[in-house]
């Protein structure tokens, strides 16, 4: 089994900088054991106090999203160019999303992907037009890439 056929990769937050709170795309976890949200921050403005967290809902809707207890991770002003990961194992509700809580006065730039794992049906397909492009190479020989 290899990673790309046993995991689903989803773009959930396009790169952007600013001071306004941001919500990631809703991730449908049906058919998966769990999901890891990977958040990459670029420059965090001095004195910035930002955080990320995960929310859930029983419906595929932004209305009614509720924070998941204990999922908040602080992003300090000296956390430039770091990656933050939040894993949700066996979510209690089907739909999850990442939430970036900004302090409204200090800019922070971030993007995120969600990786769903423990697929009940294999293989998964990670080639999604204009979103994810993937290739698998088994024991490739040296040579021109």
N, C-alpha and C positions, 0 to 999 in steps of 0.2 A: 504494500500500500504506500502511496506517496502523498505528500502534502496537498498538492493541487487537486487531486481527485477525491480527497476525503475531507476537505474543508471548503467552505464558501467564503469568498472575499467580497466585501461590499464597501464601496465608497460611501461614507455617511456624513462627511463634513468637508466641503471644499475649502481650500486655503483662502483665508481672508484675515485682514488685520482691522482692529477697531476697538471701540469701548463698549459696544452694545452686547448684551447677552445673546448667545447663539444656541439654536437647537439643531441637532443632527437629524438625518433622515430616520424614519421609523424602520426598525429592523424586525422582520417577522421570524421568530425563532422556531416555528412549527417544524418538526422533523429533525431537530438538532438538540444535542445534550446541553450546549452552552454557547456563549459568545465572549470574545475578547475585544474590547474597544482599545485601539492604539491611537493615542493623540500625540501629534508632534507639534511642539511650539517653536516658534522662531524667536525673535527678540521680544522680551517682555520689558515694557517701559519701567524705568526706575520708580520705585515706591508702589508698583502695581501689586494688587492682591486679588488674584483670580483663582478660580477652582473649576473642576469638572465633576460631574456626577452622572448617574444613570437613573432614568425614570422608566416606569412600566405602565401598561394599560391592557385591559382585556379586549379592547377594540382597536382597530387600525385607525386611530384618530389622535390628533394633538390635544383635543379636549378631554380632560380627565386623566392626563398623565400624572403619575405620582412618584415622588422621589423614593429611591430604594435606600433603606437605612444603612448607614455606614459606608456608602459608596463615594463620598466626597473626598477628592484629593486636592490639596492646595497647590497652587502654582505661584511661587515667589518671584520677586523681580530679579533674582540671580539664577533662575532656572532656564535661561536662554538655551535654545537648541536641544532641549531634552525631549525624551519620549516618556509618556505616562501610559500605563496599562491598567484597565479595570476589567476583571473577568467576572461574569455572572454564570454560575453553574446551576443548571436546572431552574431556570426562572419560573416564578410562580404564576406569572401572567405571560401571554404569548408575545406581546409587542413591547419592544424596548427602544429607547433612544438615548443618545448622549446629550447632555446639557452643559454648556460652557457658561459659567456665572462670572461675568466681568464686573469690575469695580466702578465702571462708568466714567472714570476720569484718567485712566492709564491704559494705553493701547497694548494689546497682545495679539500676536498672529498665530493661528493654529489651523491644523487640518486633522482629519481622522479617518480611519478605516475600521470596519468591524469584520472579525473573522469568526464565522460560525463553525463549530466542530461537533464531532459525534453524530454525523449524519446517519439517519436511519435508512436512507437509500443512497447507494453509490453506483456509479461515480457522480460527483458533483461537477457542474460546468462553470468555470470561472471566466469564460470569454463572453463578456457583455458589451455590446456595441457602445463605444465612446465612454466606457466606464472602467472596465478591467480587461487587460489582454494578458494571456498567460501561455507559456510553453513548458513542456516537460521534455527533458533530455536524459536518457538512461545511459550511463557510462560513456559519455562522449569522448572521442579521441581528441588529441591536441590538433590544432589547425586553425584555419581562418574561422572567426566567429560568424 
